[in-house]
């Protein structure tokens, strides 16, 4: 049975939704330096998480 993470839409969709939530929290509730840290974490998640999920699908 194929892994659901083999689908690129799912691999990129999960991190995008998660990063959008983090960015929304950063803009709505945080200020100053911590806002930029949260936005950096969101950007890092969009870049790194699809690669991790692709590797998970390959090893499944």
C-alpha positions in Angstrom: 0.0 0.0 0.0 1.5 3.4 -1.0 2.3 6.0 1.6 0.0 9.1 1.7 3.2 11.2 1.8 4.1 10.1 -1.8 1.4 12.7 -2.9 3.2 16.0 -3.4 0.0 18.0 -2.6 -0.1 16.4 0.8 3.6 16.8 1.4 3.5 20.5 0.7 0.0 21.1 2.0 0.6 20.0 5.6 3.6 22.4 6.2 1.8 25.3 4.4 -1.2 25.1 6.6 0.9 24.7 9.7 3.1 27.7 8.7 0.0 29.8 8.0 -1.2 29.1 11.5 2.1 30.1 13.0 2.3 33.2 10.9 -1.2 34.2 11.9 -0.4 33.8 15.6 2.8 35.8 15.1 1.0 38.7 13.4 -2.0 38.7 15.7 -0.5 38.0 19.2 3.2 38.6 19.1 5.3 41.7 18.7 9.0 42.6 18.5 11.7 40.1 18.0 9.7 37.1 19.0 7.3 37.8 16.0 10.3 37.6 13.7 11.5 34.4 15.3 8.0 32.8 14.9 7.9 33.9 11.2 11.4 32.4 10.7 10.2 29.1 12.2 7.2 29.2 9.8 9.5 29.9 6.8 11.9 27.1 7.9 8.9 24.7 8.2 7.8 25.4 4.6 11.3 24.6 3.3 12.3 21.6 5.5 9.1 19.7 6.3 8.4 18.6 2.7 11.9 17.1 2.4 11.4 15.2 5.7 8.0 13.9 4.6 9.4 12.9 1.2 12.2 10.9 3.0 9.5 9.3 5.3 7.6 8.2 2.2 10.7 6.7 0.6 11.5 4.7 3.8 8.0 3.5 4.3 
